[in-house]
Amino acid sequence: MNYKGKITTSGSSEAIRFEKELFKQNPEFKQQAEVRADIIGPGKMLISVVDRLEIEQEEDPIVGAFLSFLENDLNKNPAAVSPLDAKTIARAKALTKGVVYTDDDFK
C-alpha cells in the first residue's frame, strides 16, 4: 500500500505530511512516535518507527524492511510457500562450491 504526502514546514522545521488513512491503517505511526529516516537511494527514503533498543542495536533498515515485506507477503499468500526440495538444495550447493567467507564479510 502507498500513501501520498507533501513536504511542508512545521514551526522552524521541515516536515512531511501524509494522508490520514496511513495513520488509521498503521497505528504504530501514532503522534509522538519516534521515527528514523534512512536514505536508501536517490529520491527514496525508508521511514521506520523505532524504539530505544533498536537505536542502540543499529539494525539494518533495508534488511528490516525486506523481512517485513516477506512477512506481509507470506501472510497474504501462504499457498505460495513450498519447501525446498533436494534438487534445489543440491543446485545451491553446486553454485556456492568453493566460495570462501568469514563472519566479518557480513558486518
N, C-alpha and C positions, 0 to 999 in steps of 0.2 A: 504494500500500500504506500502511496506517496501523498504528501501534503504540500500545499502552496503556502508561501510566506513572502514577506518583504523585509528588506533591511531598512531600519529606521534609527532614530535616536531615542534614548530614554535618559533624561537628565543630561549629564555630561558624557554618557557612554553610548557606544553603538549597540544596537540590539537587533534581534531577528524576531519578527512576529510571525506566528503560524496560525492557520485557521483553527478555530476552537475544537473541531472534530478530532484533531490529533490528540488533544489532551483528554477528551472524553474517552477515546478508544485506547489510550495508553496512559493510565493514571500514574505510572511511575514518573512521568514528566510533570508532576504537580508543581505549583508555585513554590518557590524557595528550595526546590530540589537542587542539589549540587550537580553540575554537569561539567563535562570535559569535551572540548572540540579538538579533533585530530585532523589535520590536513592530510588527505590520502592521495591527492593528485590535483592537477590544475582545475580549479572550479569545483572540487569535490571535498566535502567535509563530513566527518562522522561525528555525530553528537551522541554522547553516552551519559546516562545517569551513573554517577559514581558514589561510592561510599568511602570513608576514610581508609579502610583496609585495602581496597582496590588501588587507591592512590599510592599507598605505601608499597604495594607489591609491583606497581608499574606493569600491569597486564598489557599485552599487545592488543590494541584496539581492533586491528584487522582480523586477527585470529578470533577474537571475541565476537565480532560482527559475523564472520563466516560461520562460527559454531551456532550462533543464534539463528542465522538463515537456515542451516541444516536442521536444527531442532524444529523450527516452524514448518519447513517443508515435509519433514518426516511425520509430524503430527497431522498435517493436511492430507498426505498421500502415503499412508502406511503400506498400501499394497505395492508400492514401488520398491520396497526394501526386500532384498533377497540375499541369502547367504553366499559367501564366496565359495565357489566350487574348487576342486583340486586343480583343474586345468588353469584357472585364473591365478591361483597361488603359484603354481609352477611357472607360469609366464612371468609373473612379477619377480620371482627369484632369478630367473634367467636374465631379465632386463637389468637387474641390480647386481649381478655377479661381478665381483672384483671392485665394487665401489667401496672405498675406504673413507670413514668419517670418524669424528670424535664428538663427544658431547659439546665441546667448545664450538663446533660448527653451527650449533643451534642456539647460540646465545646472542 
